[in-house]
Amino acid sequence: MQFNTRLLTHKFEYLAPETLTEALDLLNQYQAHHIKVLAGGTDLLVKMKTIDMEVDYLLYIKGIKELNFVDTAAGLSIGAIIPYSRLLKEDKIKTKYTALYEGIQAIAAPAIRNMGTIAGNIGNASPAADTVPPLIAFGAEVQIENKQGKRTILLENLFTGPGKTVLKPDELITRITVPEVKPQTGSAFIKKSRVKADLAKINLAVSLTRNGQNCEDCKIVFGSVAATAVRAPRTEKLLEGHSMTEELFIQAAKSVANEIKPIDDIRSTAEYRILMSQEMLYDALKLAWGRTYSQNESDPKNGGE
């Protein structure tokens, strides 16, 4: 069956709570039905128009003031309805959480960034999501609430498969929390796609903390190479505690090919993704390592600025 992608052809009841308590009450009341949460709608509305997604109730949360906040005083704390474009205005995200800033910049077009939210990007659970690898690399947590209470889990433990999470039908992501980055930490995000506005064929976030010439801590997170975003723990261990040399960059790039499990799909082949993972990791490591240096501690040999 073909669908008109400009029209919603399904019948559903539209719910627009003004408070978080109201929203959680409605999720509790209708959890046995097909209830979907609408914030920016950049993923959900497309699915409703194109794949015959069954929706009985549409819960619009953009009017809930309790979810409209960004706090950068200690790390990052981001409310569930904050659009991507709002986060691009935060100098701390650009300078301290550079991989996240670059991941947001890589998302589609300005119109999408003005509507879409990080909470929505997370809840959609696409393996190709551009904000998820950097958030995992920075150790992000999500706060989840229902009528009975709240819980907090590491973002990397949220996903169970493409489009699937541990969220229960009556639960709502209300906050994303990212720890303060350590001093001398650099990060980078790289994405390969057919065109800028397209979903990633493969994406990657790297976060490195330096101690002298050694890598003290390392996080490497790939998207679009498995059923969920995945870390590369063996390659991380290969780098940690060692001097970051050209030879080590090359060794790490070769190592990571054994840690990802890509598939062939309409956007790319598994073979291409494996080859690109090596090239991208080499580039991301050099870029992130260069960013661990302050302006008065530049080391052009290692990519410092």
TORKOL-4160 file (C-alpha; in steps of 0.2 Angstrom, whole numbers, padded with zeros to 4 digits, m for minus):
305
<pt num="1" X="0000" Y="0000" Z="0000"/>
<pt num="2" X="0006" Y="0017" Z="m0004"/>
<pt num="3" X="0004" Y="0032" Z="0007"/>
<pt num="4" X="0003" Y="0051" Z="0005"/>
<pt num="5" X="0018" Y="0057" Z="0014"/>
<pt num="6" X="0010" Y="0074" Z="0017"/>
<pt num="7" X="m0005" Y="0067" Z="0027"/>
<pt num="8" X="m0009" Y="0058" Z="0042"/>
<pt num="9" X="m0022" Y="0045" Z="0037"/>
<pt num="10" X="m0024" Y="0037" Z="0054"/>
<pt num="11" X="m0038" Y="0041" Z="0067"/>
<pt num="12" X="m0030" Y="0044" Z="0084"/>
<pt num="13" X="m0034" Y="0055" Z="0100"/>
<pt num="14" X="m0023" Y="0070" Z="0102"/>
<pt num="15" X="m0018" Y="0073" Z="0121"/>
<pt num="16" X="m0009" Y="0089" Z="0126"/>
<pt num="17" X="m0005" Y="0089" Z="0145"/>
<pt num="18" X="0002" Y="0105" Z="0152"/>
<pt num="19" X="0012" Y="0096" Z="0167"/>
<pt num="20" X="0023" Y="0081" Z="0169"/>
<pt num="21" X="0010" Y="0074" Z="0182"/>
<pt num="22" X="m0004" Y="0075" Z="0169"/>
<pt num="23" X="0008" Y="0067" Z="0155"/>
<pt num="24" X="0012" Y="0052" Z="0167"/>
<pt num="25" X="m0006" Y="0050" Z="0172"/>
<pt num="26" X="m0011" Y="0048" Z="0153"/>
<pt num="27" X="0004" Y="0036" Z="0150"/>
<pt num="28" X="m0002" Y="0026" Z="0164"/>
<pt num="29" X="m0020" Y="0027" Z="0159"/>
<pt num="30" X="m0017" Y="0022" Z="0141"/>
<pt num="31" X="m0002" Y="0010" Z="0142"/>
<pt num="32" X="m0012" Y="m0005" Z="0136"/>
<pt num="33" X="m0016" Y="0005" Z="0120"/>
<pt num="34" X="m0005" Y="0011" Z="0106"/>
<pt num="35" X="0001" Y="0028" Z="0114"/>
<pt num="36" X="0016" Y="0037" Z="0107"/>
<pt num="37" X="0025" Y="0052" Z="0114"/>
<pt num="38" X="0026" Y="0067" Z="0102"/>
<pt num="39" X="0040" Y="0081" Z="0105"/>
<pt num="40" X="0048" Y="0087" Z="0089"/>
<pt num="41" X="0040" Y="0073" Z="0078"/>
<pt num="42" X="0054" Y="0072" Z="0066"/>
<pt num="43" X="0054" Y="0053" Z="0067"/>
<pt num="44" X="0037" Y="0048" Z="0073"/>
<pt num="45" X="0027" Y="0058" Z="0061"/>
<pt num="46" X="0037" Y="0051" Z="0046"/>
<pt num="47" X="0033" Y="0034" Z="0052"/>
<pt num="48" X="0015" Y="0037" Z="0055"/>
<pt num="49" X="0014" Y="0043" Z="0037"/>
<pt num="50" X="0025" Y="0030" Z="0029"/>
<pt num="51" X="0025" Y="0013" Z="0038"/>
<pt num="52" X="0007" Y="0012" Z="0044"/>
<pt num="53" X="0012" Y="0014" Z="0062"/>
<pt num="54" X="m0003" Y="0010" Z="0073"/>
<pt num="55" X="m0007" Y="0025" Z="0085"/>
<pt num="56" X="m0022" Y="0026" Z="0096"/>
<pt num="57" X="m0016" Y="0041" Z="0107"/>
<pt num="58" X="m0003" Y="0054" Z="0103"/>
<pt num="59" X="0004" Y="0062" Z="0118"/>
<pt num="60" X="0011" Y="0080" Z="0114"/>
<pt num="61" X="0024" Y="0085" Z="0127"/>
<pt num="62" X="0031" Y="0101" Z="0120"/>
<pt num="63" X="0020" Y="0111" Z="0131"/>
<pt num="64" X="0027" Y="0104" Z="0148"/>
<pt num="65" X="0037" Y="0118" Z="0155"/>
<pt num="66" X="0045" Y="0106" Z="0168"/>
<pt num="67" X="0054" Y="0098" Z="0153"/>
<pt num="68" X="0060" Y="0114" Z="0145"/>
<pt num="69" X="0078" Y="0117" Z="0153"/>
<pt num="70" X="0096" Y="0116" Z="0149"/>
<pt num="71" X="0108" Y="0117" Z="0164"/>
<pt num="72" X="0127" Y="0118" Z="0161"/>
<pt num="73" X="0133" Y="0122" Z="0179"/>
<pt num="74" X="0139" Y="0105" Z="0182"/>
<pt num="75" X="0141" Y="0094" Z="0167"/>
<pt num="76" X="0125" Y="0095" Z="0156"/>
<pt num="77" X="0107" Y="0092" Z="0161"/>
<pt num="78" X="0095" Y="0093" Z="0146"/>
<pt num="79" X="0076" Y="0093" Z="0147"/>
<pt num="80" X="0066" Y="0081" Z="0136"/>
<pt num="81" X="0059" Y="0094" Z="0125"/>
<pt num="82" X="0074" Y="0105" Z="0121"/>
<pt num="83" X="0077" Y="0106" Z="0102"/>
<pt num="84" X="0094" Y="0102" Z="0095"/>
<pt num="85" X="0096" Y="0120" Z="0089"/>
<pt num="86" X="0095" Y="0127" Z="0107"/>
<pt num="87" X="0110" Y="0116" Z="0112"/>
<pt num="88" X="0121" Y="0122" Z="0098"/>
<pt num="89" X="0120" Y="0139" Z="0106"/>
<pt num="90" X="0128" Y="0133" Z="0122"/>
<pt num="91" X="0147" Y="0138" Z="0121"/>
<pt num="92" X="0151" Y="0124" Z="0134"/>
<pt num="93" X="0144" Y="0110" Z="0123"/>
<pt num="94" X="0155" Y="0117" Z="0108"/>
<pt num="95" X="0171" Y="0118" Z="0118"/>
<pt num="96" X="0169" Y="0104" Z="0131"/>
<pt num="97" X="0158" Y="0092" Z="0123"/>
<pt num="98" X="0164" Y="0094" Z="0105"/>
<pt num="99" X="0159" Y="0077" Z="0099"/>
<pt num="100" X="0141" Y="0080" Z="0104"/>
<pt num="101" X="0141" Y="0097" Z="0096"/>
<pt num="102" X="0147" Y="0090" Z="0080"/>
<pt num="103" X="0134" Y="0076" Z="0081"/>
<pt num="104" X="0120" Y="0088" Z="0082"/>
<pt num="105" X="0127" Y="0098" Z="0068"/>
<pt num="106" X="0127" Y="0082" Z="0057"/>
<pt num="107" X="0109" Y="0080" Z="0059"/>
<pt num="108" X="0099" Y="0084" Z="0043"/>
<pt num="109" X="0094" Y="0102" Z="0040"/>
<pt num="110" X="0091" Y="0117" Z="0051"/>
<pt num="111" X="0072" Y="0114" Z="0050"/>
<pt num="112" X="0074" Y="0097" Z="0058"/>
<pt num="113" X="0087" Y="0104" Z="0071"/>
<pt num="114" X="0074" Y="0117" Z="0076"/>
<pt num="115" X="0061" Y="0104" Z="0079"/>
<pt num="116" X="0069" Y="0088" Z="0084"/>
<pt num="117" X="0075" Y="0084" Z="0102"/>
<pt num="118" X="0089" Y="0073" Z="0109"/>
<pt num="119" X="0076" Y="0064" Z="0120"/>
<pt num="120" X="0067" Y="0059" Z="0104"/>
<pt num="121" X="0083" Y="0054" Z="0095"/>
<pt num="122" X="0086" Y="0042" Z="0110"/>
<pt num="123" X="0069" Y="0036" Z="0111"/>
<pt num="124" X="0068" Y="0032" Z="0093"/>
<pt num="125" X="0082" Y="0020" Z="0096"/>
<pt num="126" X="0089" Y="0020" Z="0078"/>
<pt num="127" X="0106" Y="0012" Z="0077"/>
<pt num="128" X="0111" Y="0027" Z="0065"/>
<pt num="129" X="0106" Y="0041" Z="0078"/>
<pt num="130" X="0119" Y="0054" Z="0077"/>
<pt num="131" X="0118" Y="0060" Z="0096"/>
<pt num="132" X="0119" Y="0043" Z="0104"/>
<pt num="133" X="0138" Y="0039" Z="0100"/>
<pt num="134" X="0144" Y="0055" Z="0108"/>
<pt num="135" X="0132" Y="0054" Z="0123"/>
<pt num="136" X="0138" Y="0037" Z="0126"/>
<pt num="137" X="0156" Y="0042" Z="0124"/>
<pt num="138" X="0153" Y="0055" Z="0138"/>
<pt num="139" X="0145" Y="0043" Z="0150"/>
<pt num="140" X="0127" Y="0050" Z="0148"/>
<pt num="141" X="0113" Y="0044" Z="0159"/>
<pt num="142" X="0094" Y="0046" Z="0156"/>
<pt num="143" X="0081" Y="0049" Z="0169"/>
<pt num="144" X="0065" Y="0039" Z="0166"/>
<pt num="145" X="0049" Y="0043" Z="0175"/>
<pt num="146" X="0031" Y="0035" Z="0177"/>
<pt num="147" X="0017" Y="0038" Z="0189"/>
<pt num="148" X="0026" Y="0026" Z="0202"/>
<pt num="149" X="0042" Y="0035" Z="0202"/>
<pt num="150" X="0059" Y="0038" Z="0192"/>
<pt num="151" X="0074" Y="0028" Z="0188"/>
<pt num="152" X="0091" Y="0033" Z="0180"/>
<pt num="153" X="0101" Y="0022" Z="0169"/>
<pt num="154" X="0117" Y="0023" Z="0158"/>
<pt num="155" X="0112" Y="0027" Z="0140"/>
<pt num="156" X="0122" Y="0013" Z="0133"/>
<pt num="157" X="0111" Y="0001" Z="0143"/>
<pt num="158" X="0095" Y="0008" Z="0136"/>
<pt num="159" X="0094" Y="0000" Z="0119"/>
<pt num="160" X="0090" Y="m0018" Z="0116"/>
<pt num="161" X="0089" Y="m0018" Z="0097"/>
<pt num="162" X="0083" Y="m0007" Z="0082"/>
<pt num="163" X="0069" Y="0004" Z="0087"/>
<pt num="164" X="0069" Y="m0005" Z="0104"/>
<pt num="165" X="0073" Y="0001" Z="0122"/>
<pt num="166" X="0070" Y="m0005" Z="0140"/>
<pt num="167" X="0057" Y="0009" Z="0142"/>
<pt num="168" X="0040" Y="0002" Z="0148"/>
<pt num="169" X="0024" Y="0008" Z="0140"/>
<pt num="170" X="0020" Y="0020" Z="0154"/>
<pt num="171" X="0038" Y="0028" Z="0155"/>
<pt num="172" X="0044" Y="0044" Z="0148"/>
<pt num="173" X="0062" Y="0050" Z="0146"/>
<pt num="174" X="0062" Y="0067" Z="0156"/>
<pt num="175" X="0081" Y="0071" Z="0157"/>
<pt num="176" X="0098" Y="0068" Z="0149"/>
<pt num="177" X="0112" Y="0070" Z="0161"/>
<pt num="178" X="0131" Y="0071" Z="0155"/>
<pt num="179" X="0145" Y="0071" Z="0168"/>
<pt num="180" X="0158" Y="0085" Z="0168"/>
<pt num="181" X="0172" Y="0081" Z="0157"/>
<pt num="182" X="0189" Y="0079" Z="0164"/>
<pt num="183" X="0203" Y="0092" Z="0161"/>
<pt num="184" X="0213" Y="0088" Z="0145"/>
<pt num="185" X="0199" Y="0079" Z="0137"/>
<pt num="186" X="0196" Y="0080" Z="0118"/>
<pt num="187" X="0183" Y="0072" Z="0107"/>
<pt num="188" X="0177" Y="0071" Z="0089"/>
<pt num="189" X="0162" Y="0065" Z="0079"/>
<pt num="190" X="0163" Y="0059" Z="0061"/>
<pt num="191" X="0149" Y="0053" Z="0050"/>
<pt num="192" X="0148" Y="0045" Z="0033"/>
<pt num="193" X="0132" Y="0047" Z="0023"/>
<pt num="194" X="0126" Y="0048" Z="0005"/>
<pt num="195" X="0121" Y="0067" Z="0008"/>
<pt num="196" X="0122" Y="0077" Z="0024"/>
<pt num="197" X="0104" Y="0076" Z="0027"/>
<pt num="198" X="0104" Y="0057" Z="0026"/>
<pt num="199" X="0105" Y="0044" Z="0039"/>
<pt num="200" X="0123" Y="0038" Z="0043"/>
<pt num="201" X="0130" Y="0024" Z="0034"/>
<pt num="202" X="0142" Y="0024" Z="0049"/>
<pt num="203" X="0146" Y="0036" Z="0062"/>
<pt num="204" X="0158" Y="0037" Z="0076"/>
<pt num="205" X="0162" Y="0047" Z="0092"/>
<pt num="206" X="0178" Y="0047" Z="0102"/>
<pt num="207" X="0183" Y="0054" Z="0118"/>
<pt num="208" X="0201" Y="0054" Z="0125"/>
<pt num="209" X="0208" Y="0061" Z="0141"/>
<pt num="210" X="0227" Y="0063" Z="0141"/>
<pt num="211" X="0240" Y="0062" Z="0155"/>
<pt num="212" X="0256" Y="0069" Z="0148"/>
<pt num="213" X="0259" Y="0060" Z="0132"/>
<pt num="214" X="0249" Y="0045" Z="0137"/>
<pt num="215" X="0230" Y="0041" Z="0135"/>
<pt num="216" X="0222" Y="0040" Z="0152"/>
<pt num="217" X="0205" Y="0036" Z="0147"/>
<pt num="218" X="0197" Y="0032" Z="0130"/>
<pt num="219" X="0179" Y="0029" Z="0124"/>
<pt num="220" X="0175" Y="0024" Z="0106"/>
<pt num="221" X="0157" Y="0022" Z="0101"/>
<pt num="222" X="0151" Y="0017" Z="0083"/>
<pt num="223" X="0133" Y="0019" Z="0076"/>
<pt num="224" X="0126" Y="0009" Z="0061"/>
<pt num="225" X="0138" Y="m0005" Z="0063"/>
<pt num="226" X="0127" Y="m0016" Z="0074"/>
<pt num="227" X="0109" Y="m0018" Z="0081"/>
<pt num="228" X="0113" Y="m0003" Z="0093"/>
<pt num="229" X="0126" Y="0009" Z="0095"/>
<pt num="230" X="0142" Y="0000" Z="0101"/>
<pt num="231" X="0158" Y="0003" Z="0110"/>
<pt num="232" X="0174" Y="m0005" Z="0105"/>
<pt num="233" X="0181" Y="m0010" Z="0123"/>
<pt num="234" X="0196" Y="m0020" Z="0116"/>
<pt num="235" X="0202" Y="m0005" Z="0106"/>
<pt num="236" X="0199" Y="0006" Z="0120"/>
<pt num="237" X="0210" Y="m0004" Z="0131"/>
<pt num="238" X="0224" Y="m0005" Z="0118"/>
<pt num="239" X="0225" Y="0014" Z="0119"/>
<pt num="240" X="0223" Y="0017" Z="0138"/>
<pt num="241" X="0239" Y="0019" Z="0147"/>
<pt num="242" X="0250" Y="0021" Z="0131"/>
<pt num="243" X="0259" Y="0035" Z="0122"/>
<pt num="244" X="0248" Y="0041" Z="0108"/>
<pt num="245" X="0260" Y="0038" Z="0093"/>
<pt num="246" X="0256" Y="0037" Z="0074"/>
<pt num="247" X="0260" Y="0018" Z="0076"/>
<pt num="248" X="0247" Y="0016" Z="0090"/>
<pt num="249" X="0234" Y="0026" Z="0079"/>
<pt num="250" X="0236" Y="0013" Z="0065"/>
<pt num="251" X="0236" Y="m0002" Z="0077"/>
<pt num="252" X="0219" Y="0004" Z="0085"/>
<pt num="253" X="0212" Y="0007" Z="0067"/>
<pt num="254" X="0216" Y="m0011" Z="0062"/>
<pt num="255" X="0210" Y="m0018" Z="0079"/>
<pt num="256" X="0192" Y="m0010" Z="0078"/>
<pt num="257" X="0187" Y="m0020" Z="0063"/>
<pt num="258" X="0186" Y="m0035" Z="0074"/>
<pt num="259" X="0174" Y="m0027" Z="0086"/>
<pt num="260" X="0160" Y="m0022" Z="0075"/>
<pt num="261" X="0146" Y="m0032" Z="0066"/>
<pt num="262" X="0139" Y="m0022" Z="0052"/>
<pt num="263" X="0126" Y="m0029" Z="0040"/>
<pt num="264" X="0122" Y="m0026" Z="0021"/>
<pt num="265" X="0107" Y="m0014" Z="0020"/>
<pt num="266" X="0100" Y="m0001" Z="0008"/>
<pt num="267" X="0112" Y="0012" Z="0014"/>
<pt num="268" X="0129" Y="0003" Z="0013"/>
<pt num="269" X="0137" Y="m0014" Z="0013"/>
<pt num="270" X="0145" Y="m0023" Z="0028"/>
<pt num="271" X="0162" Y="m0023" Z="0019"/>
<pt num="272" X="0161" Y="m0004" Z="0016"/>
<pt num="273" X="0157" Y="m0001" Z="0034"/>
<pt num="274" X="0172" Y="m0011" Z="0041"/>
<pt num="275" X="0184" Y="m0003" Z="0029"/>
<pt num="276" X="0177" Y="0015" Z="0034"/>
<pt num="277" X="0177" Y="0011" Z="0052"/>
<pt num="278" X="0196" Y="0009" Z="0051"/>
<pt num="279" X="0199" Y="0025" Z="0042"/>
<pt num="280" X="0186" Y="0035" Z="0053"/>
<pt num="281" X="0194" Y="0029" Z="0069"/>
<pt num="282" X="0211" Y="0034" Z="0063"/>
<pt num="283" X="0205" Y="0051" Z="0059"/>
<pt num="284" X="0194" Y="0053" Z="0075"/>
<pt num="285" X="0208" Y="0048" Z="0086"/>
<pt num="286" X="0220" Y="0060" Z="0079"/>
<pt num="287" X="0207" Y="0074" Z="0080"/>
<pt num="288" X="0202" Y="0071" Z="0097"/>
<pt num="289" X="0220" Y="0069" Z="0104"/>
<pt num="290" X="0224" Y="0085" Z="0096"/>
<pt num="291" X="0210" Y="0093" Z="0105"/>
<pt num="292" X="0216" Y="0088" Z="0122"/>
<pt num="293" X="0230" Y="0101" Z="0121"/>
<pt num="294" X="0226" Y="0119" Z="0127"/>
<pt num="295" X="0231" Y="0133" Z="0115"/>
<pt num="296" X="0247" Y="0136" Z="0124"/>
<pt num="297" X="0251" Y="0118" Z="0124"/>
<pt num="298" X="0250" Y="0115" Z="0105"/>
<pt num="299" X="0258" Y="0100" Z="0098"/>
<pt num="300" X="0255" Y="0100" Z="0079"/>
<pt num="301" X="0263" Y="0083" Z="0077"/>
<pt num="302" X="0249" Y="0075" Z="0086"/>
<pt num="303" X="0236" Y="0087" Z="0078"/>
<pt num="304" X="0236" Y="0100" Z="0092"/>
<pt num="305" X="0228" Y="0117" Z="0087"/>
